């Protein structure tokens, strides 16, 4: 019988190590041609937009989709999982936390592959829900000693830094300016809804790795063309998705100042079809738009553990 798993159920099961492993597995399977992913599709109305992402991960016997609506009243996420072998409904999961964790985990996997091994400092733009996951993911893959966080909302920023310092037992400092969040940092992550670039390329130190996770539409931009010019390598979760909705990259691609063939997929790094950073001075960028294959990989692991623990509510439909 199909299960319904609430946000609370997911919260009690899902961990960052699980998320990192699931995202890595999903991208490796996709790169090897053993999984499939359909880029996000949107149905827009004046007040509400419906977003749908679809994927299949046969290794986990999973096919399904994530659907969410966004409006002024908020965003609501649901994942539907089906058995790939039979087509039967397996579960419906509330997926706010899953989405946050998979976004953070993708940047974590990219950081593990691309950041210098001795990276000890990081700067993060954003002090919201997504930034929490990014902090945890970065700390899971690099032994960071100091993290600078910048947000335009100073009240939220200082509260965020205090709370996350206690939770993660790491020095997390409120940056007084965007420049302070970039200069001298080995890793820079952006998880915002910004419409204009967040920082100047001249502030970057040679050897920096950048994660850009907030620009998944043409109206959003976190990374400017000046930064792209300094990048020795640009990695994306999916080229197909990036050329549809990477707001940081689309204007430069349109101008011909960046070519699609220059983009490297995360899965190709995992499968060692492409080499990682070329030197300690290279500047690397991971542009993340988010993919259904990531959501399904996490949801499948959560469902497996939920069934073992007899967690969730049986649904009165999906029996055939």
CORRA-V911562 format. One record per helix or strand. SS is the DSSP state (helix for helix, strand for strand). FROM is the first residue (numbers start at 1). LEN is the number of residues. If there is no record, write none. Layout:
BEGIN
ss:SS from:FROM len:LEN
ss:SS from:FROM len:LEN
END
This chain:
BEGIN
ss:strand from:3 len:3
ss:helix from:7 len:5
ss:helix from:16 len:16
ss:strand from:35 len:10
ss:strand from:48 len:10
ss:helix from:58 len:3
ss:strand from:62 len:10
ss:strand from:74 len:10
ss:strand from:89 len:6
ss:helix from:96 len:19
ss:strand from:121 len:5
ss:helix from:129 len:13
ss:strand from:146 len:5
ss:helix from:154 len:15
ss:strand from:171 len:4
ss:helix from:179 len:3
ss:strand from:187 len:4
ss:helix from:201 len:3
ss:strand from:209 len:4
ss:helix from:225 len:6
ss:strand from:233 len:4
ss:helix from:239 len:7
ss:helix from:247 len:9
ss:helix from:260 len:3
ss:strand from:263 len:3
ss:helix from:266 len:5
ss:strand from:284 len:4
ss:helix from:292 len:18
ss:strand from:313 len:2
END
